[in-house]
């Protein structure tokens, strides 16, 4: 349940020290509470007047109030730290996600990322609030009580000392069983999140293909598996709670028997015996409180481990080899990649021996069959993927860099994917995504250049119409035009990366969009990944990819002049139409 990495969090050791001191004071309050309560009870047993026991009852009340105030103070100490810690973790996780890029999301799954970045942080917050205070209480308070009991009567103290680690050992055994079940439950929850998110995102397609019921059944089966895993965890929790209550109650009963024999034999008086008996439940109380929250915080512990694992993932360093200012791409600028390789987690190379030399405002077409590595190459050029270290050479304007995840490079290009993401905001805010301070006139001019004027005129609030998820729907062609409007708005970015921007559009929509895209390509370095042949004629240079390699490159005229990979791919595409 307790992760030692908690003490590595900023401010946690200081908070733990304060909580430890407060726990010591709370332990003393518990001893005072038990002592004066016992004094009052013994006084009543000896038929003393109520006035004679008023003073011990007052001290008991003060000790009880002090104990409750200490609980509040400990929560007040932890809450700001937990809020700050979880806020920092959420910020670090989001920054890490941005630095890891879309490849991490694609590899991990959207549901997993959502679980870790959003719900996971909330679980970590609950975990921190519950576990830290209770662990420190369990480490401090029982020892204070045990020392006082030993001062009164060493035999009962020795028994309590011996039974405590036995109960902990038993709880550890059950804890390992619960941990294994909880791990499966957490994995099942992530799997369910992935299925649910994927089903929601693909719902229109599923409805069109008549597969919605099948996928709904699939989500139900995954949810049912998660329910069964949750029930398995609950069963272990109920067993451990029952076992803990049984052992602690039995231990207190044994102590009571020992004290009873002592009273009969006259080896102990009523007052210390009653004090020991009152203190015995409080001796086990921190352990019981800790165990009761054990299962409630297992998901929090797993979430914390996932967050720490994500934050420990390597990210590209040396991100400022090109400086801090955006690269100003000009007609004499150059970009070259020589023998560059890339691989995902497995050992197989996804890109092999990439050799590219481009300069100025070239239009580079990237073609190949599905799975040939077009998108991977675009992501590598965008710095979303990091090449194999110490392999090959990358140069921008003659300057060697270890990768293209450079701040200056990524501030110099537009990336237009197959499905541009539209944020839940107004149309104007979406267009001004790269330039939030752009003037209204500039946004309107960019929208006009992107061919959005006629469509905007039909919107109820024009450029102020809310679009994106949960708002007005936008067609694929309109989404691409909004992405192009972003490029028109920021003329300083002279590098364009297109990742099959028209792949999902019908021929008519693509033909209309093409007239809008072509003017954007002027005076830009363009990398255009596509499988639509009609775009090739608009390119100055073509890269033909197959199984992660550039098998052929040259101008369209040069490639068409001899029977190579380009001609074969062209014939296959024509034959498929």
Wavefront OBJ file of the C-alpha trace (Angstrom):
o trace
v 0.000 0.000 0.000
v 2.753 2.451 0.892
v 5.084 3.482 -1.904
v 8.503 4.672 -0.653
v 8.613 7.030 -3.639
v 6.125 9.221 -1.748
v 8.927 10.578 0.428
v 10.765 11.719 -2.700
v 7.977 14.163 -3.494
v 8.807 17.817 -2.758
v 7.819 18.877 0.743
v 6.778 15.373 1.801
v 9.635 14.800 4.271
v 8.976 18.114 5.987
v 5.274 17.272 6.192
v 6.104 13.800 7.507
v 8.238 15.340 10.272
v 5.398 17.659 11.302
v 2.900 14.789 11.175
v 5.251 12.671 13.282
v 5.422 15.362 15.976
v 1.651 15.759 15.910
v 1.281 11.972 16.169
v 3.458 12.003 19.291
v 1.226 14.657 20.844
v -1.861 12.678 19.808
v -0.419 9.556 21.431
v 0.096 11.487 24.663
v -3.484 12.767 24.450
v -4.711 9.190 24.056
v -2.787 8.125 27.161
v -4.161 11.078 29.146
v -7.650 10.341 27.850
v -7.477 6.721 28.943
v -5.908 7.535 32.314
v -8.393 10.187 33.418
v -11.354 8.200 32.111
v -10.145 5.265 34.184
v -9.675 7.512 37.221
v -13.270 8.714 36.889
v -14.626 5.178 36.484
v -12.626 3.903 39.452
v -13.890 6.849 41.501
v -17.475 5.967 40.620
v -16.719 2.330 41.467
v -15.628 3.432 44.914
v -18.846 5.484 45.231
v -17.106 8.853 45.241
v -19.211 11.947 44.681
v -19.655 13.418 41.239
v -17.857 16.548 42.386
v -14.757 14.517 43.191
v -14.544 13.112 39.664
v -15.294 16.395 37.891
v -11.601 17.264 37.634
v -10.554 13.951 35.972
v -13.576 14.195 33.666
v -12.491 17.714 32.713
v -8.990 16.478 31.920
v -10.528 13.598 29.932
v -12.650 16.052 27.952
v -9.644 18.273 27.246
v -7.597 15.267 26.097
v -10.444 14.092 23.865
v -10.899 17.551 22.328
v -7.139 17.835 21.846
v -7.096 14.476 20.076
v -9.854 15.544 17.680
v -8.188 18.899 17.021
v -4.941 17.112 16.196
v -6.773 15.041 13.581
v -8.075 18.260 12.012
v -4.626 19.883 12.175
v -3.006 16.880 10.467
v -5.537 17.076 7.661
v -4.908 20.822 7.380
v -1.169 20.154 7.158
v -1.572 17.516 4.440
v -4.289 19.046 2.295
v -2.336 22.061 0.896
v 0.670 19.832 0.255
v -1.461 17.200 -1.484
v -3.193 19.875 -3.568
v 0.138 21.363 -4.606
v 1.697 17.948 -5.230
v -1.158 16.640 -7.367
v -1.296 19.951 -9.230
v 2.433 19.678 -9.976
v 2.003 16.038 -10.997
v -0.874 16.935 -13.328
v 1.226 19.704 -14.902
v 4.266 17.423 -15.241
v 2.149 14.635 -16.753
v 0.641 16.993 -19.344
v 4.064 18.436 -20.173
v 5.435 14.912 -20.446
v 2.602 13.903 -22.759
v 3.315 16.881 -25.009
v 7.004 15.992 -25.078
v 6.380 12.287 -25.695
v 4.131 13.190 -28.594
v 1.339 11.370 -30.423
v 3.351 8.171 -30.757
v 3.066 7.531 -27.015
v -0.706 8.062 -27.098
v -1.041 5.743 -30.080
v 1.109 3.085 -28.409
v -0.464 3.313 -24.967
v -4.068 3.893 -25.971
v -6.274 6.931 -25.494
v -8.160 5.326 -22.607
v -4.938 4.579 -20.729
v -3.710 8.121 -21.178
v -7.033 9.564 -19.984
v -7.024 7.202 -16.997
v -3.497 8.188 -16.022
v -3.594 11.921 -16.753
v -7.054 12.741 -15.408
v -8.652 10.103 -13.187
v -5.265 8.758 -12.130
v -4.225 12.081 -10.598
v -7.497 12.233 -8.649
v -6.827 8.730 -7.325
v -3.302 9.808 -6.366
v -4.770 12.762 -4.451
v -7.022 10.448 -2.440
v -4.114 8.060 -1.937
v -1.831 10.755 -0.558
v -4.479 12.138 1.788
v -5.289 8.742 3.234
v -2.049 6.859 3.351
v 0.576 9.309 4.605
v -1.222 10.326 7.807
v -2.253 6.769 8.607
v 1.219 5.309 8.009
v 2.834 7.844 10.315
v 0.137 7.293 12.955
v 0.757 3.552 12.761
v 4.507 4.108 13.148
v 4.264 6.454 16.150
v 1.083 6.145 18.255
v 1.217 2.383 19.103
v 4.757 2.765 20.473
v 3.764 5.607 22.800
v 0.862 3.546 24.108
v 3.068 0.458 24.399
v 5.719 2.332 26.400
v 3.099 3.556 28.870
v 1.549 0.076 29.185
v 5.029 -1.395 29.775
v 5.562 1.155 32.534
v 2.343 -0.020 34.163
v 2.719 -3.789 33.585
v 5.379 -5.380 31.376
v 3.655 -8.751 30.773
v 0.696 -7.294 28.875
v 3.056 -4.954 27.017
v 5.201 -7.897 25.964
v 2.119 -9.759 24.676
v 0.938 -6.713 22.707
v 4.435 -6.248 21.298
v 4.525 -9.890 20.160
v 1.060 -9.912 18.569
v 1.555 -6.679 16.602
v 4.095 -7.998 14.039
v 2.089 -11.234 13.683
v -0.970 -9.224 12.660
v 1.160 -7.136 10.283
v 2.650 -10.316 8.772
v -0.821 -11.719 8.207
v -1.937 -8.456 6.639
v 1.126 -8.452 4.375
v 0.198 -11.910 3.094
v -3.362 -10.798 2.418
v -1.993 -7.539 1.011
v 0.032 -9.362 -1.626
v -3.070 -11.276 -2.652
v -5.075 -8.051 -2.746
v -2.321 -6.292 -4.714
v -2.369 -8.975 -7.390
v -6.155 -8.729 -7.675
v -6.012 -4.919 -7.667
v -3.375 -4.912 -10.420
v -5.660 -7.013 -12.606
v -8.571 -4.728 -11.706
v -6.614 -1.603 -12.685
v -5.504 -3.162 -15.973
v -9.122 -4.156 -16.602
v -10.208 -0.577 -15.901
v -7.683 0.794 -18.381
v -8.776 -1.794 -20.964
v -12.406 -0.828 -20.438
v -11.511 2.869 -20.841
v -9.697 2.134 -24.102
v -12.621 0.163 -25.501
v -15.151 2.764 -24.423
v -13.192 5.720 -25.839
v -12.456 3.906 -29.116
v -16.118 2.936 -29.481
v -17.270 6.519 -28.895
v -14.751 7.919 -31.379
v -15.693 5.377 -34.016
v -19.450 5.392 -33.363
v -20.460 6.990 -36.717
v -18.401 4.426 -38.635
v -19.729 1.568 -36.547
v -23.305 2.693 -37.154
v -22.717 2.924 -40.888
v -21.187 -0.561 -41.009
v -23.830 -2.055 -38.738
v -21.246 -3.050 -36.149
v -22.438 -0.888 -33.270
v -24.237 -3.766 -31.516
v -21.177 -6.009 -31.784
v -18.952 -3.342 -30.272
v -21.546 -2.590 -27.600
v -21.458 -6.276 -26.683
v -17.680 -6.097 -26.616
v -17.742 -3.119 -24.237
v -20.261 -5.003 -22.075
v -18.004 -8.059 -21.911
v -15.005 -5.928 -20.962
v -17.113 -4.119 -18.336
v -18.312 -7.454 -16.987
v -14.711 -8.614 -16.704
v -13.874 -5.456 -14.787
v -16.880 -6.053 -12.494
v -15.670 -9.564 -11.715
v -12.161 -8.283 -11.000
v -13.618 -5.641 -8.683
v -15.663 -8.267 -6.835
v -12.511 -10.358 -6.383
v -10.790 -7.368 -4.766
v -13.817 -6.737 -2.527
v -13.792 -10.383 -1.382
v -10.150 -10.097 -0.343
v -10.927 -6.796 1.392
v -13.800 -8.350 3.350
v -11.629 -11.312 4.341
v -8.778 -9.096 5.516
v -11.144 -6.808 7.455
v -12.745 -9.798 9.160
v -9.355 -11.329 9.963
v -8.029 -8.065 11.374
v -11.095 -7.514 13.542
v -10.872 -11.109 14.753
v -7.200 -10.947 15.724
v -7.400 -7.538 17.392
v -10.550 -8.433 19.325
v -9.015 -11.750 20.377
v -5.826 -9.976 21.484
v -7.788 -7.468 23.573
v -9.742 -10.366 25.088
v -6.494 -12.149 26.021
v -5.207 -8.947 27.637
v -8.482 -8.666 29.565
v -8.086 -12.257 30.794
v -4.520 -11.568 31.928
v -5.679 -8.460 33.774
v -8.538 -10.399 35.333
v -6.140 -13.009 36.696
v -3.923 -10.197 37.979
v -6.863 -8.587 39.814
v -7.851 -11.938 41.309
v -4.292 -12.672 42.411
v -3.839 -9.134 43.687
v -0.803 -8.462 41.495
v -2.416 -5.395 39.966
v -4.906 -2.836 41.174
v -8.069 -1.744 39.404
v -6.807 1.615 38.078
v -3.771 0.432 36.048
v -5.722 -2.621 34.877
v -8.535 -0.423 33.611
v -6.061 1.979 31.960
v -4.395 -0.931 30.107
v -7.773 -2.298 29.037
v -8.910 1.107 27.736
v -5.607 1.665 25.894
v -5.544 -1.757 24.191
v -8.120 -0.890 21.452
v -6.293 2.398 20.793
v -3.068 0.395 20.450
v -4.551 -1.493 17.484
v -6.621 1.418 16.154
v -3.953 2.933 13.809
v -3.352 -0.489 12.279
v -7.081 -1.091 11.797
v -7.568 2.359 10.286
v -4.646 1.761 7.957
v -5.982 -1.652 6.912
v -9.519 -0.359 6.357
v -8.221 2.134 3.793
v -5.751 -0.318 2.270
v -8.054 -1.576 -0.454
v -9.567 1.844 -1.049
v -6.135 3.191 -1.926
v -4.782 0.314 -4.032
v -5.954 1.963 -7.249
v -4.345 5.180 -6.043
v -1.069 3.354 -5.491
v -1.282 1.811 -8.975
v -2.122 5.205 -10.474
v 0.832 6.776 -8.642
v 3.118 4.043 -9.988
v 1.821 4.648 -13.534
v 2.386 8.393 -13.189
v 5.933 7.823 -11.924
v 6.568 5.368 -14.759
v 5.344 7.896 -17.345
v 7.448 10.700 -15.846
v 10.508 8.415 -15.925
v 10.172 7.746 -19.668
v 13.087 9.150 -21.643
v 12.424 12.213 -23.750
v 14.677 13.930 -26.241
v 17.294 16.125 -24.665
v 19.332 18.852 -26.315
v 16.179 20.510 -27.654
v 17.871 23.852 -28.209
v 20.717 22.867 -30.524
v 19.216 25.239 -33.111
v 18.760 28.026 -30.573
v 15.571 29.327 -29.042
v 14.190 31.353 -31.945
v 12.120 29.695 -34.704
v 14.049 28.600 -37.787
v 13.415 31.098 -40.570
v 13.195 28.860 -43.618
v 14.299 30.655 -46.752
v 15.073 29.893 -50.387
v 18.670 28.943 -49.526
v 17.865 26.865 -46.410
v 18.783 23.169 -46.333
v 17.685 20.024 -44.538
v 19.493 16.718 -44.857
v 19.117 13.269 -43.321
v 21.830 10.655 -43.975
v 21.502 7.003 -42.912
v 18.898 7.833 -40.262
v 17.128 4.894 -38.598
v 14.124 4.735 -36.333
v 12.497 1.966 -34.321
v 9.691 1.656 -31.832
v 10.043 -0.408 -28.684
v 10.647 -3.613 -30.572
v 13.991 -4.358 -32.184
v 12.702 -4.117 -35.752
v 13.507 -0.885 -37.545
v 10.462 1.078 -38.702
v 12.636 3.399 -40.840
v 15.900 2.228 -42.383
v 18.727 4.224 -43.902
v 16.718 7.374 -44.626
v 18.628 9.683 -46.964
v 17.025 13.031 -47.848
v 18.549 16.278 -49.109
v 16.160 19.173 -49.583
v 16.647 22.884 -49.995
v 14.597 26.001 -50.392
v 10.920 25.884 -51.225
v 10.686 22.354 -52.577
v 7.547 20.277 -52.688
v 8.417 16.740 -51.578
v 5.812 14.060 -52.234
v 5.977 10.893 -50.119
v 4.147 7.901 -51.575
v 3.943 4.207 -50.826
v 1.544 1.434 -49.954
v -0.210 1.318 -46.595
v 2.289 0.492 -43.864
v 5.269 1.591 -45.935
v 6.308 4.209 -43.350
v 4.963 7.462 -44.818
v 3.368 8.685 -41.586
v 6.367 7.533 -39.557
v 8.665 9.580 -41.759
v 6.408 12.651 -41.423
v 6.418 12.225 -37.636
v 10.210 11.879 -37.669
v 10.544 15.071 -39.719
v 8.195 16.824 -37.284
v 10.275 15.769 -34.299
v 7.435 13.672 -32.862
v 9.708 10.633 -33.078
v 13.359 10.388 -32.126
v 15.750 8.480 -34.391
v 18.132 5.804 -33.209
v 20.889 7.493 -31.262
v 24.407 7.655 -32.704
v 23.141 6.449 -36.061
v 23.209 8.643 -39.156
v 23.356 12.421 -39.291
v 20.727 15.189 -39.394
v 21.596 18.731 -40.455
v 19.483 21.894 -40.573
v 21.141 24.726 -42.486
v 24.445 22.908 -42.145
v 24.172 22.544 -38.367
v 24.215 18.989 -37.068
v 21.468 18.045 -34.614
v 20.811 14.751 -32.833
v 17.092 14.862 -33.667
v 14.396 17.161 -34.989
v 12.624 17.513 -31.639
v 14.129 20.970 -31.521
v 12.166 23.863 -30.080
v 13.288 26.140 -32.900
v 12.387 23.611 -35.615
v 8.967 22.745 -34.199
v 8.101 26.445 -34.060
v 8.797 26.762 -37.768
v 6.328 24.292 -39.339
v 2.652 23.483 -39.645
v 1.511 19.918 -39.223
v -1.719 19.052 -41.012
v -2.821 15.460 -40.309
v -5.543 13.390 -41.901
v -7.994 14.467 -39.206
v -7.083 17.909 -37.827
v -8.161 18.304 -34.230
v -10.666 21.057 -33.558
v -10.770 22.339 -30.005
v -13.960 23.095 -28.129
v -13.834 26.799 -28.856
v -15.075 29.347 -31.375
v -14.180 29.083 -35.034
v -12.025 32.202 -34.736
v -10.117 30.720 -31.774
v -9.529 27.493 -33.701
v -8.154 29.393 -36.695
v -5.927 31.479 -34.420
v -4.597 28.371 -32.673
v -0.944 29.127 -33.566
v -1.406 32.881 -33.196
v -3.874 33.585 -30.365
v -3.100 37.310 -30.522
v -4.014 37.643 -34.210
v -6.342 40.475 -35.145
v -9.901 39.930 -36.251
v -9.093 41.221 -39.720
v -6.220 38.753 -40.080
v -8.459 35.845 -39.020
v -11.134 36.869 -41.512
v -8.529 37.159 -44.277
v -7.111 33.705 -43.449
v -10.611 32.222 -43.449
v -11.285 33.790 -46.845
v -8.043 32.428 -48.317
v -8.974 28.968 -47.010
v -12.346 29.109 -48.750
v -14.400 29.307 -45.548
v -16.244 32.571 -46.222
v -19.392 31.036 -47.759
v -19.669 28.457 -44.983
v -19.085 31.049 -42.238
v -21.943 33.116 -43.660
v -24.330 30.221 -42.926
v -23.266 29.947 -39.258
v -25.512 31.578 -36.637
v -22.662 33.524 -35.013
v -20.163 33.550 -37.858
v -16.588 33.286 -36.637
v -17.861 33.298 -33.052
v -19.748 30.015 -33.533
v -18.591 27.304 -31.133
v -17.215 24.216 -32.884
v -15.422 21.096 -31.799
v -16.569 18.274 -29.541
v -19.852 18.975 -27.836
v -20.631 21.852 -30.214
v -21.469 22.336 -33.873
v -20.308 19.487 -36.051
v -17.785 20.131 -38.810
v -17.275 18.050 -41.946
v -13.894 16.621 -42.916
v -13.419 19.127 -45.710
v -14.282 22.055 -43.449
v -11.881 20.767 -40.796
v -9.082 20.665 -43.361
v -9.918 24.194 -44.483
v -9.717 25.378 -40.868
v -6.276 23.747 -40.639
v -5.250 25.537 -43.837
v -6.577 28.824 -42.449
v -4.158 28.373 -39.556
v -1.337 28.156 -42.096
v -2.555 31.236 -43.952
v -2.737 33.179 -40.673
v 0.873 32.571 -39.651
v 3.037 33.320 -42.650
v 6.253 33.018 -40.634
v 6.069 29.202 -40.607
v 7.522 28.199 -43.946
v 7.601 24.418 -43.516
v 4.457 22.343 -44.086
v 3.974 18.700 -43.128
v 0.929 17.025 -44.680
v 0.057 13.503 -43.515
v -2.508 12.269 -46.081
v -4.789 15.269 -45.514
v -7.368 14.159 -48.095
v -7.339 10.402 -47.534
v -10.809 10.291 -45.951
v -12.452 12.794 -48.317
v -14.548 11.994 -51.365
v -13.260 12.956 -54.802
v -15.497 16.029 -55.161
v -14.519 17.456 -51.773
v -10.855 16.722 -52.420
v -10.992 18.488 -55.810
v -12.484 21.582 -54.169
v -9.949 21.454 -51.353
v -7.066 21.037 -53.767
v -7.668 24.471 -55.246
v -7.337 25.876 -51.739
v -4.266 23.865 -50.778
v -2.143 24.586 -53.849
v -1.689 28.340 -53.151
v -0.549 27.457 -49.629
v 2.316 25.370 -51.042
v 3.958 28.336 -52.723
v 7.117 29.646 -51.035
v 7.096 26.784 -48.524
v 9.106 23.656 -47.937
v 6.438 20.973 -48.257
v 6.438 17.313 -47.236
v 3.243 15.792 -48.594
v 2.492 12.143 -47.721
v -0.313 10.793 -49.913
v -1.565 7.828 -51.889
v -3.599 9.963 -54.306
v -1.752 10.028 -57.646
v -3.044 13.388 -58.833
v -0.967 15.165 -56.145
v 2.285 13.828 -57.573
v 2.150 16.141 -60.565
v 2.179 19.107 -58.152
v 5.398 17.920 -56.487
v 8.963 18.866 -57.352
v 10.443 15.701 -55.895
v 9.046 12.305 -54.900
v 10.122 9.779 -52.256
v 8.873 6.236 -52.849
v 8.723 4.194 -49.642
v 8.441 0.478 -49.048
v 8.762 -1.318 -45.689
v 10.358 1.684 -44.000
v 12.908 2.396 -46.739
v 13.146 5.025 -49.453
v 13.489 2.649 -52.391
v 13.391 5.350 -55.035
v 13.505 9.126 -55.226
v 13.626 11.801 -57.893
v 11.393 14.128 -59.861
v 8.083 12.718 -61.158
v 9.449 12.885 -64.700
v 12.642 11.027 -63.790
v 10.784 8.311 -61.902
v 8.266 7.805 -64.679
v 11.051 7.459 -67.256
v 12.181 4.023 -66.113
v 10.439 0.924 -64.818
v 11.061 1.202 -61.084
v 9.188 1.172 -57.773
v 7.356 4.391 -58.644
v 5.951 2.973 -61.913
v 4.956 -0.297 -60.262
v 3.198 1.542 -57.430
v 1.473 3.835 -59.930
v 0.255 0.866 -61.970
v -1.027 -0.852 -58.817
v -2.937 2.288 -57.772
v -4.434 2.721 -61.251
v -5.418 -0.921 -61.349
v -7.138 -0.622 -58.007
v -9.359 2.244 -59.186
l 1 2 3 4 5 6 7 8 9 10 11 12 13 14 15 16 17 18 19 20 21 22 23 24 25 26 27 28 29 30 31 32 33 34 35 36 37 38 39 40 41 42 43 44 45 46 47 48 49 50 51 52 53 54 55 56 57 58 59 60 61 62 63 64 65 66 67 68 69 70 71 72 73 74 75 76 77 78 79 80 81 82 83 84 85 86 87 88 89 90 91 92 93 94 95 96 97 98 99 100 101 102 103 104 105 106 107 108 109 110 111 112 113 114 115 116 117 118 119 120 121 122 123 124 125 126 127 128 129 130 131 132 133 134 135 136 137 138 139 140 141 142 143 144 145 146 147 148 149 150 151 152 153 154 155 156 157 158 159 160 161 162 163 164 165 166 167 168 169 170 171 172 173 174 175 176 177 178 179 180 181 182 183 184 185 186 187 188 189 190 191 192 193 194 195 196 197 198 199 200 201 202 203 204 205 206 207 208 209 210 211 212 213 214 215 216 217 218 219 220 221 222 223 224 225 226 227 228 229 230 231 232 233 234 235 236 237 238 239 240 241 242 243 244 245 246 247 248 249 250 251 252 253 254 255 256 257 258 259 260 261 262 263 264 265 266 267 268 269 270 271 272 273 274 275 276 277 278 279 280 281 282 283 284 285 286 287 288 289 290 291 292 293 294 295 296 297 298 299 300 301 302 303 304 305 306 307 308 309 310 311 312 313 314 315 316 317 318 319 320 321 322 323 324 325 326 327 328 329 330 331 332 333 334 335 336 337 338 339 340 341 342 343 344 345 346 347 348 349 350 351 352 353 354 355 356 357 358 359 360 361 362 363 364 365 366 367 368 369 370 371 372 373 374 375 376 377 378 379 380 381 382 383 384 385 386 387 388 389 390 391 392 393 394 395 396 397 398 399 400 401 402 403 404 405 406 407 408 409 410 411 412 413 414 415 416 417 418 419 420 421 422 423 424 425 426 427 428 429 430 431 432 433 434 435 436 437 438 439 440 441 442 443 444 445 446 447 448 449 450 451 452 453 454 455 456 457 458 459 460 461 462 463 464 465 466 467 468 469 470 471 472 473 474 475 476 477 478 479 480 481 482 483 484 485 486 487 488 489 490 491 492 493 494 495 496 497 498 499 500 501 502 503 504 505 506 507 508 509 510 511 512 513 514 515 516 517 518 519 520 521 522 523 524 525 526 527 528 529 530 531 532 533 534 535 536 537 538 539 540 541 542 543 544 545 546 547 548 549 550 551 552 553 554 555 556 557 558 559 560 561 562 563 564 565 566 567 568 569 570 571 572 573 574 575 576 577
